[in-house]
Amino acid sequence: MSRRGKVIIDRELCKGCLLCIRACPAKVLAAGTEPNMGGSYPSQVVYPEKCIACGNCREVCPDVCILVFSLEA
């Protein structure tokens, strides 16, 4: 059984450093195309079905704006 997860990014807290994108082995995230209220381009979830709930994105986030949930497959 494969692990599945769900990533939630708080767009307003994200400063767009993109560390989470580099840390994701499943390539779930990408750079956003719309700025947040602070003018940053936050990361966004583009392939939610690929998330394996590894938590790498959450661990590297300096702004603590990412939540990762493990889902039952």
N, C-alpha and C positions, 0 to 999 in steps of 0.2 A: 504494500500500500504506500503510495507516495504522499509526502507531506504537502499540504496546501496552506496558504496564508493570505492575509489581507493587510495591505499597507495603507495607512492614513497619514497624510502630510498636512500639517497646519500651514496653509499658504501664507498667512500673515506673519508667522514667526520665522519662516524660511528666508535666509538671506541669499540663496542661490549659489552656494559654494560648490555644489555638485559632487561633493565627496560621496554621497550615498549612491550616486549613479555608478561611480567607479567600484564601489564595494559590493554591488549586487551581482552575484554569480549567474542569476537567471535573466538578467537584463530586463527587469520589470519597469525600471524608471528611466525618465528622459528629462532633458532640460525643458522647462515650460516656455511657452511663447507669449504668455500674457503676464504683465507685471502685477505685483501685489501692491498694497497701499504704500509701501515703503520704496517702491520703484525697483525692487529686485525681481528677478525671474526665477521663481521657485521651481524645484523639481516637481515632476508630476508622475503619477502612475499611468503607464501606457499599455502595459500587458498584465493586468491583474491576475489572469488565469495562470501565469507562469510562476507566481510567488510560491516559494517553498518554505516560508516562515523562518528563514535562517537568522534574521535579526541583524545582519551585517549593517544594513542601512541605518538602523536605529543606533547601533553602537558607535558609528563614526560621526554622527550628526552633532556638531558643536553647539547647535541651538536647541537641542532636545525637542524637536518639533515633529518627530516621526514615531508613530505607534505601529506595532506589528502584532497581529493576532494570528494564532494557529487555528485553522478550521479543520473540522472532521472531513475526511475524504470519502 
